[in-house]
Amino acid sequence: MKRTTGTRYGYTARGAWAARRWLLAAMVGLMVAAITTGLVTGEGFRGKGDDDLEDAHGAYAIGLWGDMPYSDVQALTGVPNLIADMNKQDLAFTVHDGDLKGGNGIANSVTPTICSDALYTQAFGFFNALRAPAIFTPGDNDWTDCDRPSNGGFSSRERLDHERQVFFSTSFSLGQRRLRQEVRTEPLCLGVNGFVPCVENRRWTAGGVTYATLNIQGSCNNLCDTAPDPAEYAARNLANIAWMQTTFHVALSRRSAAVMLITQGNHGWDLTDGTRAPLRDPKTLMQTDGQPDGYQDFLSALRDEVIAFRKPVAYVHGDSHDFRVDKPFQDSSGRRLENFTRVETFGDNAPNGNNDVQWVKVLVDARSREVFVYQPQIVPGNRTAVPVP
């Protein structure tokens, strides 16, 4: 993620948001109806030979990672070590929360570090090397920032269209075991040639917990950087809000014990950390640092759903590369939302001398009060400062 200054585009104004609420309500209603039909017909759920996680009982574990590889050493050594470490453990599924490369291409690199087709082929191989179902949500470095000259000067929309073809052409996950997912089919997002389905947004249920991925990016969510695209942002933002709201409705209908949402961008949650994330008034959720705000409408809608849901909500993202588990979300009075937990996965910190090609193991038990337990996993072969004991 690279933050730059720029003008606002008007898409986060409260008046504009109010004018669109009827459209969001209609979208949510249509999606709930479609999901209900799928429950009756069986369409959109696991078939013979697929991993059957929806009706699983008891505790299980999942793996979270992202923001890698950023260099040859990470692509050739670090990520293979991480995948081997994941494959040694019994994981129900894994999720990569975006950024298949660094923010800029690296001259004379052996592995792909610009947004060429080879980048996505490399990532496809990594995901399919995982024994467990492998799920992916795009990151800004692998599509919104591809228009930077240092990344090859590609069209961001075209690169996202390409990712949709490579990683999201079916209703199944990647990985050596496949997981069937609910997929967006309505043409609500903008591609090169007009409106297309947001097929990268996925949903699935495992052991009494509902999960969903959302295409929400760093770099102001495509409202700043080299070539801002407010039309693309506006369409995708509405689609993301509707998908998130529907996910909570689905979780309630399935009596899920918790919800986990996975995305790439760090939206900024309060006024405490302006190093890599936007500064934001935690009560109003308005951004305060003069950057274009691609997140306020989504965060306002998310806050309403978290409060109404009452049960645990985990929000997983990458983008700013600092592993942390905390509770930064507040209500409009400044009170902490006790049922909300933010989880940021490890990411590249090589400029600071840290390899950080690591992952997060999450123990999930719908029968427990908090449902999720988070365990950082330091891959033995990727340790740099302290040797393996």
C-alpha positions in Angstrom: 0.0 0.0 0.0 1.3 3.5 -0.9 -0.6 6.4 0.5 -0.7 9.6 -1.5 -2.5 12.9 -1.3 -5.4 13.7 -3.6 -8.8 15.2 -3.8 -12.0 13.6 -2.6 -14.4 12.3 -5.2 -17.6 12.7 -3.3 -18.5 9.0 -3.1 -18.3 8.9 0.7 -20.5 11.9 1.4 -23.3 11.0 3.8 -26.0 12.4 1.5 -24.8 10.2 -1.3 -24.8 7.2 1.0 -28.3 7.8 2.1 -29.5 8.1 -1.5 -28.1 4.6 -2.2 -29.5 2.8 0.8 -32.6 1.7 -1.0 -30.3 0.1 -3.7 -28.3 -1.8 -1.1 -31.5 -3.0 0.6 -32.7 -4.4 -2.7 -29.4 -6.0 -3.5 -29.3 -7.7 -0.1 -32.9 -8.9 -0.5 -32.1 -10.5 -3.9 -29.0 -12.2 -2.6 -30.8 -13.6 0.5 -33.5 -15.0 -1.8 -31.0 -16.5 -4.1 -29.2 -18.2 -1.2 -32.5 -19.5 0.2 -33.2 -21.0 -3.2 -29.7 -22.6 -3.1 -30.5 -24.1 0.3 -33.6 -25.8 -1.1 -32.1 -27.0 -4.4 -28.6 -27.7 -3.2 -27.2 -25.4 -5.9 -24.1 -23.5 -4.8 -23.0 -25.9 -2.0 -20.6 -28.8 -1.8 -21.3 -31.8 -4.1 -19.9 -35.3 -4.1 -16.2 -35.3 -3.6 -16.0 -31.8 -2.2 -14.8 -31.0 1.4 -17.9 -31.1 3.6 -17.2 -28.4 6.2 -20.6 -26.9 6.7 -21.9 -29.6 8.9 -18.6 -30.4 10.6 -18.7 -30.4 14.4 -16.0 -29.8 17.0 -12.9 -27.7 16.9 -10.7 -27.2 13.8 -7.9 -25.0 12.6 -7.4 -22.7 9.7 -4.3 -20.8 8.3 -4.1 -17.1 7.4 -1.3 -15.5 5.5 -0.7 -12.7 2.9 1.4 -9.8 1.7 4.0 -12.2 0.2 6.2 -13.0 -1.7 7.8 -9.6 -2.1 11.3 -10.7 -3.3 13.2 -13.5 -4.9 14.3 -14.9 -1.6 10.7 -15.0 -0.3 9.4 -16.6 -3.5 12.1 -19.1 -3.8 12.7 -20.0 -0.2 10.4 -18.2 2.3 7.0 -19.1 0.8 7.9 -22.7 0.0 9.0 -23.0 3.6 5.7 -21.5 4.8 3.6 -23.8 2.6 5.6 -26.9 3.8 4.9 -25.8 7.4 1.2 -25.4 6.7 1.1 -28.8 5.0 2.4 -30.4 8.2 -0.6 -29.3 10.1 -4.2 -30.4 9.9 -5.9 -27.3 8.5 -9.6 -27.1 7.4 -8.6 -24.4 4.9 -6.2 -21.5 4.3 -6.8 -17.9 3.2 -4.3 -15.5 1.6 -5.5 -12.0 2.2 -3.9 -10.4 -0.8 -0.8 -8.8 -2.3 1.0 -11.4 -4.4 4.0 -9.1 -4.8 5.5 -5.9 -3.5 4.3 -2.5 -4.3 6.8 -2.0 -7.1 8.7 -4.2 -9.4 12.3 -5.2 -8.6 14.9 -4.8 -11.4 16.7 -8.0 -12.5 14.5 -10.2 -10.3 14.5 -13.9 -11.1 10.8 -14.3 -10.0 8.0 -12.1 -11.3 7.7 -8.8 -9.4 5.7 -6.8 -11.9 2.0 -7.5 -12.8 2.8 -9.8 -15.7 0.8 -13.0 -16.3 3.8 -14.9 -14.8 3.0 -13.3 -11.4 -0.5 -15.0 -11.2 0.8 -18.2 -12.6 3.4 -18.3 -9.8 0.7 -17.6 -7.2 -1.6 -20.3 -8.7 1.2 -22.8 -8.2 1.7 -21.7 -4.6 -2.0 -22.1 -3.7 -2.2 -25.5 -5.4 0.8 -26.7 -3.4 -1.3 -26.4 -0.2 -2.9 -29.7 0.9 -5.9 -27.9 2.5 -8.4 -25.8 0.4 -6.7 -22.5 -0.5 -8.7 -19.3 -0.7 -7.5 -16.0 -2.0 -8.8 -12.4 -2.0 -7.0 -9.9 -4.2 -4.6 -7.2 -2.9 -3.8 -3.7 -4.2 -0.3 -4.7 -5.2 -1.7 -7.3 -7.6 -4.3 -5.1 -9.3 -5.0 -1.5 -8.3 -1.3 -0.6 -8.2 -0.5 -2.4 -11.4 -0.9 0.9 -13.3 2.3 2.2 -11.7 5.2 2.4 -14.3 7.3 0.3 -11.9 4.7 -2.5 -12.1 4.5 -2.5 -15.9 1.9 0.2 -16.5 -1.0 -2.2 -16.8 -4.7 -1.4 -16.7 -5.9 -2.0 -13.2 -9.3 -3.2 -14.3 -7.8 -5.5 -16.9 -5.5 -7.1 -14.3 -8.4 -7.7 -11.9 -10.3 -9.2 -14.8 -7.3 -11.5 -15.4 -7.3 -12.5 -11.7 -10.9 -13.3 -11.9 -10.2 -15.7 -14.7 -7.1 -17.3 -13.1 -8.3 -17.7 -9.5 -12.1 -17.4 -9.5 -13.3 -19.1 -12.7 -15.2 -21.8 -10.7 -17.2 -21.9 -7.5 -14.4 -23.9 -5.9 -11.3 -22.9 -3.9 -7.8 -23.7 -5.0 -5.6 -26.2 -3.1 -5.2 -29.9 -3.4 -8.5 -30.3 -1.6 -11.2 -28.1 -2.9 -13.9 -26.3 -1.0 -17.1 -25.2 -2.8 -18.2 -21.7 -2.0 -21.1 -19.3 -2.6 -20.1 -16.9 -5.3 -21.4 -13.5 -6.5 -23.1 -13.9 -9.8 -24.7 -10.4 -10.2 -22.8 -8.1 -12.6 -22.2 -5.4 -10.0 -18.5 -4.7 -10.4 -16.7 -2.8 -13.2 -14.3 -4.5 -15.5 -12.6 -3.4 -18.7 -15.7 -3.9 -20.8 -18.4 -2.8 -18.3 -20.2 -4.5 -15.5 -19.1 -8.0 -14.5 -19.8 -10.4 -11.6 -17.7 -9.8 -8.4 -16.7 -13.4 -8.5 -13.8 -12.8 -6.1 -16.2 -12.2 -3.2 -16.9 -15.6 -1.7 -18.8 -17.1 1.3 -18.7 -20.5 3.0 -19.7 -22.0 6.4 -17.5 -24.4 8.4 -18.3 -25.9 11.8 -20.9 -23.4 12.8 -19.0 -20.3 11.6 -19.7 -18.2 8.5 -16.7 -16.9 6.5 -16.6 -14.4 3.6 -14.0 -12.6 1.5 -14.4 -9.0 0.3 -12.4 -7.2 -2.4 -11.4 -4.1 -0.3 -8.0 -2.6 -1.1 -5.2 -0.5 0.3 -4.0 2.6 -1.6 -7.3 4.4 -0.7 -9.3 1.5 -2.2 -8.5 2.6 -5.7 -9.3 6.3 -5.1 -5.6 7.5 -5.1 -2.2 6.6 -6.4 -1.2 6.5 -10.1 -4.6 6.4 -11.8 -7.6 6.7 -9.4 -10.8 5.0 -10.7 -13.8 6.4 -8.7 -16.3 4.7 -11.0 -14.7 1.3 -10.3 -14.6 2.0 -6.6 -18.2 3.2 -6.4 -19.6 0.0 -8.0 -17.3 -2.4 -6.0 -18.0 -0.5 -2.7 -21.7 -0.9 -3.1 -21.3 -4.6 -4.0 -19.0 -5.1 -1.0 -21.4 -3.5 1.4 -24.3 -5.7 0.2 -22.1 -8.9 0.3 -21.1 -8.1 3.9 -24.6 -7.4 5.0 -25.9 -10.5 3.3 -23.2 -12.5 5.1 -24.5 -11.5 8.5 -28.1 -12.3 7.4 -26.9 -15.7 6.2 -25.0 -16.3 9.5 -28.2 -15.5 11.4 -30.3 -17.8 9.3 -27.7 -20.6 9.8 -27.4 -19.9 13.5 -23.7 -19.4 13.1 -21.7 -18.9 16.3 -19.4 -16.3 14.7 -18.5 -14.5 11.5 -15.1 -14.0 10.0 -14.5 -11.5 7.2 -11.2 -11.5 5.2 -10.0 -8.7 3.0 -6.7 -6.9 2.1 -6.9 -3.3 3.0 -6.2 -1.7 6.4 -8.9 0.9 6.6 -7.6 2.6 9.7 -9.8 2.3 12.7 -8.8 5.2 15.0 -6.3 8.0 15.5 -3.5 5.9 17.0 -1.5 4.6 14.0 -0.9 6.7 10.9 2.3 4.9 9.8 0.6 2.6 7.3 -3.1 3.1 7.7 -5.4 6.1 7.4 -6.2 8.1 10.6 -9.9 7.9 11.4 -12.2 9.4 14.0 -13.4 6.2 15.8 -16.8 7.7 16.6 -17.8 9.3 13.3 -15.5 6.9 11.2 -14.5 9.9 9.1 -10.9 10.0 7.9 -8.9 12.9 9.3 -5.6 12.9 7.4 -6.7 14.5 4.1 -6.5 11.3 2.0 -9.4 10.2 -0.2 -11.6 8.0 2.0 -12.5 4.7 0.3 -13.7 3.1 3.5 -16.1 5.2 5.6 -19.4 4.0 4.1 -18.3 0.3 4.4 -17.2 0.8 8.0 -20.4 2.5 9.0 -22.4 -0.4 7.5 -20.1 -2.9 9.2 -20.5 -1.3 12.6 -24.3 -1.6 12.4 -24.0 -5.3 11.5 -21.5 -6.1 14.2 -23.6 -4.5 16.9 -26.8 -6.2 15.7 -25.1 -9.6 15.4 -23.9 -9.5 19.0 -21.8 -12.7 18.6 -18.0 -12.8 17.8 -16.9 -11.1 14.6 -13.3 -11.5 13.3 -12.0 -9.1 10.7 -8.8 -10.3 9.0 -6.7 -8.0 6.8 -3.1 -7.5 5.6 -1.7 -4.4 3.9 0.3 -2.7 6.7 2.4 -5.8 7.5 2.3 -5.7 11.3 1.0 -8.9 12.9 -1.6 -7.9 15.6 -4.8 -9.0 17.2 -6.7 -6.2 18.9 -10.1 -4.5 19.3 -9.9 -1.1 17.6 -13.6 -0.8 16.5 -15.8 1.6 18.5 -19.4 2.7 18.5 -20.6 6.2 17.9 -20.2 7.0 21.6 -16.6 5.8 21.7 -17.3 2.5 23.4 -15.3 -0.5 22.3 -17.2 -3.2 20.4 -16.4 -6.1 22.6 -17.5 -8.8 20.1 -15.2 -7.4 17.3 -11.6 -8.5 16.8 -9.2 -7.2 14.2 -6.5 -9.7 13.0 -3.7 -8.4 10.8 -1.5 -11.1 9.2 2.3 -11.0 8.9 3.7 -9.2 5.9 7.0 -8.2 4.3 9.3 -6.2 6.6 12.6 -6.9 4.9 13.6 -3.2 4.8 13.5 -3.3 8.6 15.6 -6.5 8.8 12.7 -8.8 9.5 11.9 -11.7 7.2 8.3 -12.1 8.6 7.3 -14.8 6.0 5.1 -16.3 8.7 1.4 -17.2 9.1 -1.4 -17.2 11.7 -3.1 -20.4 12.9 -6.6 -19.9 14.2 -8.3 -22.5 16.4 -12.0 -22.4 15.8 -14.6 -23.9 18.2 -18.2 -22.8 17.8 -19.0 -24.3 21.2 -16.6 -21.9 23.0 -17.6 -18.4 24.1 -15.1 -16.4 22.0 -15.0 -19.1 19.1 -11.5 -18.0 17.8 -8.0 -18.4 19.3 -5.1 -16.9 17.4 -1.6 -18.4 17.3 1.2 -16.8 15.3 3.3 -19.5 13.5 7.0 -18.7 13.1 8.2 -21.0 10.3 11.5 -22.6 11.5 13.2 -22.2 8.2 12.3 -18.5 8.0 13.8 -17.4 11.3 16.4 -14.7 11.0 17.3 -13.1 14.3 17.1 -16.1 16.6 18.2 -19.6 15.5 16.0 -22.6 15.7 16.4 -24.2 19.2 
